[in-house]
Amino acid sequence: MRLVREHRSEYPSNAQAIAAVARQERVGVESLRRWVVQADFDAGNREGRTSEEHAEIRRLKAENKQLGEDVAILKAATSFFAGVLDPLGR
């Protein structure tokens, strides 16, 4: 990413700079393009989610999923114990 930033001015477009650096460093053009874009987000040079925001969203989604599973277990347990404790056997 540093090489792309340093050599952007030598090429007519950002895409050509990325392609040249990708060839030189033997990485995929699309991979390098994504890394450069994400680095721009992280540096505040572009509007979009930073890497920290992506990590926080992933963490919150995992937590939300776990809480949903916990609720389902508690509902099942409540139904079970309500049936066991019903003196009339309803």
Secondary structure, 3 states (H helix, E strand, C coil): CHHHHHHHHHCCCHHHHHHHHHHHHCCCHHHHHHHHHHHHHHHCCCCCCCHHHHHHHHHHHHHHHHHHHHHHHHHHHHHHHHHHHCCCCC
